[in-house]
Amino acid sequence: MTVNTKSRLALLGGQKIREGKTFPAWPQYGENEQNALLRTLNSGVWGYGGTETEKFEKAFAEYQHCKYCVTMTNGSVTLRNALLACGIEAGSEVIVPPYTFLATATSVIEANCVPVFADVDPDTYCINPKQIEALITPRTKAIIPVHLGGQAADMDEIMKIARTNGLYVIEDCAHAHGAEYKGRRVGSIGDIGSFSFQSSKNLCSGEGGAIVSNNKELADKCWSIQNCGRIKDGAWYQHENLGSNYRLSQFQAAILNEQLKKLDKETEKRQLNAAYLDEKLSRIPGIRPLARKEESTRMAYHLYLFRYDAEVFGISRKTFLEALTAEGIPACAGYVTLIYQQPFMLKKQFASFTEWKHTNKSLDYSKTKCPVAEKAAGQEGCWMHHSVLLGTQEDMDDIVNAVSKVYENRKELCNFNKQA
């Protein structure tokens, strides 16, 4: 598709690149999901004891190359409960990246532990193993790497560090359903993998989550915590452990069973379109798609991320994204505030989670510095949601043409940028 990229920008009154066209909606569903919901409705078993959750747990464990899967209410709870299942005592430190959704850190706080922030890799925005080692203290008990945007973190190095220091590894796979590291599905490499099925995720049921593991003892502990402290083969009112009701409903599992059938095909399309964008966008000065590491043998692409260089364009990221959005391209800056910069972190407003505050009184998140993550959040990180990657090649060309158009007309935006 050939367009005049030097035509007047839509932000300044010109015609937009995408007029009257939309990218694929998300979530996508059809008759199969409707039939699954009706089947569950008519079964009369909507909660505990139904067959849909059992069917999904078996299928998803196998899909992620794991022996065990335990479904839960959401992907925040799965992280918290994974820490509890590992038996990590109050006041312990858990190393996490700051460039991620806040649940990666708040789950640590809710487990009465201390989040400690390691900077990210400038090429992938995943946690940088070289930054992890310097943060390990006698109180460190776990690492939570995030497979950001659907690309696996450097798991060989992370596991080497963890095993050398006797640390648990809980993989945050909320963005990475079906992603692989050296042919192994994420979640199967560490001690526990945590997944979210929230409505924006590549595999979704509105809300929901799951842990996967190859460790039976840890999986059974997670099962107990999510099922009111019961144990398998125990009596209904026999509560061996402290737990609560974190169970997934049969309706959610029914949707997931149908959505899982489509995930491979959707992932393949995302990968093809992402590779096309990588090749085309990398030709535009000031635009650098995130690197795809050789070890990342399959990417889930929950997000399509690229780095923007304001010095090359001569306009702020904010103005660039406004101009791109005006052309009909749904791009955003993503995490503009790192977790340790959030007000509740700076004020340490952690409600009743006080144990670690007593043992770590000197902890001051205002002194935390992660320069790479700060640059990603404050200056260069740009995102597009995975649903965009389910579009046609013509849709991908529209993205490339819109970015090119902004670049070609960047001088016209200088005054606009000064006023912004």
N, C-alpha and C positions, 0 to 999 in steps of 0.2 A: 504494500500500500504506500503510494507516494503522496506526501502532503507538503505544502509550503511551510516549512518550519520557521520562516522569517516573517510570516504574517503576524498581524497584531495579536498580542496575548489576550486571552479571554479575561484575565484579571483587569486588563486596561480597556476593556470594551470590545475586543475582537471576538471572532467566532471560535468556539472551543473545538478541540480535537474530537471529542466524543459528544456528539449531539444526538440526544434521543436514544442512546444505547446504555445498557447496564451490564455490569459484570455478573457472573452467576451468584445467585442468592445462597445464603447459608443459614441454617442447615438445609440439606436437600433430603427429601423424603417422597414416598409414593405409596402405592397400593400395598406393598409388602409391609411397611410400617403400620399402616392402618389395620391390616388384617391381624398383625401381631398384637396390637393393642386390643382389638375386639376379642381375640382368642383368650387373652389374659383376663379381660373383663368377664367374659362368660365362664371362665374357669372357677370364679368365685374365690380364688386364692390370690390376693393382691400383695400380700406381704410375706413374712417368714413362712417357709414351708413350700413355696411354689417351685416350679421346675425351671423357670426362665433364668434365675440367678445362677443356679447350679450349671445349667447349660452354658451360660456365658463365661463363668469362671473357668470351666474346663477348656473352652475354645480359646479364651484370651491368654491363659497360661501357656498353652501350646503355641499360640501365635507369637508370643514374646520369648519363646525358647526357655520357658520356665516350667517347673513341676507344679507350682502352687499359685493360686490367685484368690484373693479375698476382696470382694466388692464392699464399698462403703459409700457414705452419703456425698462426699466430695473429695477433691484432691488436696484440700488443706488438711482435712482430718487424717487422710492417709499418711501425710508426712509426720504429723504429731504422733499418731498411733504407732508408726514405724519406730520412732525414737523411744516410745514407751516400751515397745516390744523388745528392743535391744537392751532394756534395763539400765539405761543411762541415768545416773543419779543427778539429783538437783544440784545446780551450781556448775555443772560441767559445761565445757565450751564446745561449740559445734561450728565448723568453718563453712561458710556459705559465700556465694558471690553477691554483690550488691545490685547488679544489673539483671533484675528478675522481678517477678511479681512478689509482693511483700509476704505472701504466705510462706515462702521458703524460709524466711526469718521468723515470722510470727509463730509458726508451728514450733520453732525451737523455744521461743519464750513460753508458749503454752505448755511445753513439756518441762518448764522450770529450768531451762538451760540458757546459756548465753550465746547469742549469735556473734561470731567474729568474722569480719569481712575480708576476703581475699580478692585482689583485683583480677580483671579478666584479660584474656588474650586479645590483642588488637586486631587479629585477623578473623577471629570467630566470635568474639564476645562471650565465649564460654570461660569458665573459671580457669585461671592460669596455674598449673601445678607448681611452677617456680615460685609463685607467691604463697602457696599453701605452706610449704615447709618452714618458712620464716615465722609463721604464726603459731606453730605447734608449741604447746606448753604442757606441763604435767596434768593440767585440767582438761586438755583436749580429748574428746572421746569419739567424735564422728566428723565426717565430711559429707556435705550434700552438694554434689555437682549438679548443675542444671544443664540439660541438653537444649540450649537456647535456640529457638526458632526451628527446632527439628534436627539440628546437627549434634552428633555425639561429642561430648567433651573428651579430652585426652585421657581415656580410661586406663591405659597401660601405666602411665606415670602416676595417676591418682591411686590406683590399686597398689602400686609399688610403695608409695608413701604410706598408705593406710596399713599395709601388712607389716612394714618395717616398724611402725609406731603403735601397732595394736589398736587401730581405729576402725570403727564401723563405716561403711559407705552406703548411704541411702541415695539412690539416683532419683532426681526430680525429672520425671519424663513427661511432664504435663504437655509439652510441645512436641513430643517425639514418638507417637504411636507408630510402631513398625520400623523406626529408624535403626540403623545397624552401625556397629563399630567393628571393623575387621570381620564382617560376616556374622557377628553376634548381635542379637537384638538387645537394645538398651533395656535396662531393668534386670537383665539376667547376669550382669557382670559384677555388680556390687552385692551387698548382703540383701538389700531390699530395693525394689523399684516402685516408685509412686507415680500413679497416673490420674489425670483429671478427665472427666467426661462432661465438663461444663459446656454450655451451648456454643461457644466459639471454637471449641477444640475439634481437631480433625476426626475424632471419633467421639460422638456426643449423644447425650440423652437429656439435655436441658441442664441437669446437675448430676453429680455422681462421681465416683472415683474408685480406684482399686490399687492394691499392692500386689506385686508379684515377687516370687522368691524361689530359689532352689534349696532353701534351708527350711526343713519341715518344722523345726522347733520355733523359728521366728514366725513362720506363716500361721502356726497354731496359736501363738500368742496374739497375733493380729486378729485372728478369728475370734478369740475369746474377748479381746478388748471391744470389738465392734458388736458383740452379741451379749452385752450385759455381764461379762465376766464368766459366762458359762464355758464349759469345756466339752469337746466332742465326746459323745457316748455318756455324758453326765446327765443328771436329772434336770428337769426344766427349771426348778427353783434351787439348783445347786450352783452357787456363784463362787467359783474358786479364785477368781481374780477381780481386781477393780476394773470395771468397764462401764459402758453405756450402750445405748441403742444407736449405732452408726450404720444400720443395715440399709442396703439399696432396695427399692421397691421392685416388684415383679414387672411393673409397667416400664420402668427405666431399663431393666435388663432385656425386656422384649424388644425395645427399640435398638438397644446395643447389639443384640444378636443379628438384626437385619443390617444395621450400619456396618458391622464388621465384615459382612460379605462383600461390601463395595470398597472397602478401604484400600486394598492393593491396587485396584484399577485407578482410583483417585490419586493415590501416591505416585503411581507411574506418570500420570498426566502432569502432576505438580512438578516432578523432577524434570520432565521434558521441557516444560514451559520455563522453569527456573534456569535451566541450562541455556535456553535461547536468550532469555533476558541478560544473563551473565555475559554472554558473548557480545550482544549488541550494546548494552549500557556501558561496558568497560571501554568502549571506543569514545565515549563522550568525556571530554576533560572535566575533572572534578568529581567524577562519579566512580566509585570503586565498590562493586559487589563484594560481600564478605567471601573470604576464601572457603573453598570446599576442600578440607584436608583429605589426603589419600586414604587415611584410616577410616574416614566416614564413608563406608561402602554403600549406605543407603540413607538418604535424608528424607525426613518427613515433611519439611517445609511448612510448619505451622505459620511461619512468617517468611516473607521474602524481605531480606535486609540488605541495605547498601549504605555505604558511607558517602557523605556529602562534604565537599571541601568549599567552604564559604570564601576562602581567599581566591580560588580559581574563578568562581562565579561573580564575586564582588557584591553579593547580597547575602543576607542572613538566611539561615536554614528556615526560619519562620516564613520569610517572604517566598523562598523557593517552594515550600510546601503549599503555601496559599496559591501560588501561581499554578502549581501542578494540579491541585484540587480543582481550581477553576476550569482547567482543561478537561475535567471529567475523570481524573485519576484519583482513586481513594487512597492517598498516602498520608502518613502521619509520622510524628517524631517518637512515638512509643513511650518508653520510660524516661521522662524528662527529669524526674526526681529519683535519685537513688534511695534505697531503703534506709540507709543510715542518715540520710538528710531529711527524712520525714519528721514532722513535728513530734509525733508521739515517741519516736526513737530518741530525739534530742532531749525531750523532757523525761524520758524513761517512765512514761505512763503505762504501766503494765498491770494495772488492776491488782489482783491478788497474787500475781506471780512474783513473789518478793524474795524467795529463798536466795536466788543468785545475787540480788542486789546487796544482800547482807555480806556475801562473800566476795563481791567484786565492786566495792564502793568507789574505787578509783576509775571505773570504766566511764569514759566520756566519749560518746559517738561524734561529738563535734570535732574531735581530734583525728577521726578516721579519714584516711586519704587513699583513694584508689584512682590515680590519674587517668588511666585508660578508660575505666568505667565512667568517670566524670566527663571525659571528652565525648564518649558515645552518647551519654544522656544529654549533655548540654550543648553540643555543637554538631556532631556528624551523623548520628544514627537516624536512619529513615526506614520506615516499615510499610509493607503492604500485607494484608490478611491473606491467608492461604486460599480463600475462595476465588481471589483474582486469578490464581494459577490454574483454576479449572476452566478458564476461558479458552477461546480459540487463538490461533496464531495471529489473526487480525487484531484481537484484543491486545496481545503482547506488542504488536507493532504500534498500537495506539499509545501504549505506555512509553515505548522508546521514542516515538515522535513527539510526545508531550514533553519529555525531559529535554530532547534536542531543541524543541521550540523555546523552552525557557532559557536554555543556554544561549541560543542564537540571539535572543532578545534581552539578555541579562542587563545590558546597559540602560535600557528603558526602565528597568526596575530599580535603578539606583536611587532615584528620588523617592520612589514609593517606599524603599527600604529605610530611608532616612526619616520618613514620616511615621513608620511603623513603631 
